[in-house]
Amino acid sequence: MKGNIIWRSGKAKKTGGIGTHVTAITKRKFHVNLQRVKALLPSGEVRYVRVAASALKQGLVTKAPKRTWKKGDEAKKKA
């Protein structure tokens, strides 16, 4: 068959088969698995960044260290 009109019944998702949806005109899209992560930037700044889960698994992003102080601690020290 030509174009997008192909019947791939019984095939796995990755190989292009998800039932009757495969015969639709719109092609399937695989979106990136983005996660909102607190990261340590090269400048030393801690920020929330949207990162792909695959990048997190590969260790491409340095996660920010856990906070050791509480919100009210700074005010108590000044007083």
C-alpha beads as a LAMMPS data file, in Angstrom:
LAMMPS data file: protein, C-alpha beads

79 atoms
78 bonds

1 atom types
1 bond types

-500.0 500.0 xlo xhi
-500.0 500.0 ylo yhi
-500.0 500.0 zlo zhi

Masses

1 110.0

Atoms # bond

1 1 1 0.000 0.000 0.000
2 1 1 0.983 3.629 -0.476
3 1 1 1.336 6.532 1.997
4 1 1 -0.172 6.374 5.446
5 1 1 -2.811 3.767 4.685
6 1 1 -1.179 0.620 6.110
7 1 1 -2.709 -1.964 8.430
8 1 1 -0.205 -3.165 11.033
9 1 1 -2.386 -5.195 13.328
10 1 1 -0.616 -6.989 16.149
11 1 1 2.666 -5.078 15.905
12 1 1 4.384 -3.418 18.839
13 1 1 3.923 0.337 19.394
14 1 1 7.508 1.259 18.504
15 1 1 7.371 -0.605 15.205
16 1 1 4.319 1.394 14.183
17 1 1 1.345 -0.653 15.306
18 1 1 -1.291 0.582 17.725
19 1 1 -4.445 -0.882 16.284
20 1 1 -6.696 1.106 13.981
21 1 1 -5.070 4.469 14.827
22 1 1 -2.230 3.536 12.479
23 1 1 -4.544 3.929 9.513
24 1 1 -5.372 7.549 10.434
25 1 1 -3.897 10.427 8.437
26 1 1 -2.025 12.001 11.365
27 1 1 1.265 10.295 12.182
28 1 1 2.036 9.447 15.808
29 1 1 4.469 11.692 17.683
30 1 1 6.807 10.641 20.465
31 1 1 7.131 13.534 22.907
32 1 1 10.110 14.102 25.171
33 1 1 9.537 13.155 28.809
34 1 1 10.244 16.572 30.389
35 1 1 10.596 16.908 34.146
36 1 1 10.838 20.071 36.274
37 1 1 14.032 19.708 38.310
38 1 1 15.956 21.973 40.672
39 1 1 19.399 22.047 39.066
40 1 1 22.777 23.555 39.889
41 1 1 23.872 25.681 36.933
42 1 1 27.554 26.110 35.926
43 1 1 27.427 29.679 37.319
44 1 1 26.650 28.202 40.762
45 1 1 23.035 29.340 40.689
46 1 1 20.206 26.988 41.731
47 1 1 17.224 27.068 39.385
48 1 1 14.219 25.094 38.265
49 1 1 14.881 23.685 34.793
50 1 1 12.818 21.541 32.460
51 1 1 14.948 18.509 31.610
52 1 1 14.341 15.313 29.656
53 1 1 14.173 12.193 31.828
54 1 1 16.800 10.572 29.594
55 1 1 19.225 13.437 30.395
56 1 1 18.622 12.900 34.117
57 1 1 19.352 9.188 33.783
58 1 1 22.580 9.902 31.874
59 1 1 23.699 12.282 34.610
60 1 1 23.915 15.327 32.322
61 1 1 22.231 17.510 34.964
62 1 1 23.639 18.245 38.417
63 1 1 20.736 18.253 40.866
64 1 1 20.761 20.984 43.506
65 1 1 21.876 20.019 47.032
66 1 1 19.194 19.638 49.709
67 1 1 18.503 22.701 51.835
68 1 1 19.905 22.491 55.375
69 1 1 18.216 25.645 56.705
70 1 1 14.606 26.618 57.281
71 1 1 12.824 29.800 56.193
72 1 1 12.732 31.505 59.600
73 1 1 16.376 30.738 60.560
74 1 1 17.896 33.819 58.893
75 1 1 15.481 36.197 60.644
76 1 1 16.273 34.618 64.039
77 1 1 20.040 35.067 63.551
78 1 1 19.669 38.801 62.761
79 1 1 17.490 39.490 65.825

Bonds

1 1 1 2
2 1 2 3
3 1 3 4
4 1 4 5
5 1 5 6
6 1 6 7
7 1 7 8
8 1 8 9
9 1 9 10
10 1 10 11
11 1 11 12
12 1 12 13
13 1 13 14
14 1 14 15
15 1 15 16
16 1 16 17
17 1 17 18
18 1 18 19
19 1 19 20
20 1 20 21
21 1 21 22
22 1 22 23
23 1 23 24
24 1 24 25
25 1 25 26
26 1 26 27
27 1 27 28
28 1 28 29
29 1 29 30
30 1 30 31
31 1 31 32
32 1 32 33
33 1 33 34
34 1 34 35
35 1 35 36
36 1 36 37
37 1 37 38
38 1 38 39
39 1 39 40
40 1 40 41
41 1 41 42
42 1 42 43
43 1 43 44
44 1 44 45
45 1 45 46
46 1 46 47
47 1 47 48
48 1 48 49
49 1 49 50
50 1 50 51
51 1 51 52
52 1 52 53
53 1 53 54
54 1 54 55
55 1 55 56
56 1 56 57
57 1 57 58
58 1 58 59
59 1 59 60
60 1 60 61
61 1 61 62
62 1 62 63
63 1 63 64
64 1 64 65
65 1 65 66
66 1 66 67
67 1 67 68
68 1 68 69
69 1 69 70
70 1 70 71
71 1 71 72
72 1 72 73
73 1 73 74
74 1 74 75
75 1 75 76
76 1 76 77
77 1 77 78
78 1 78 79
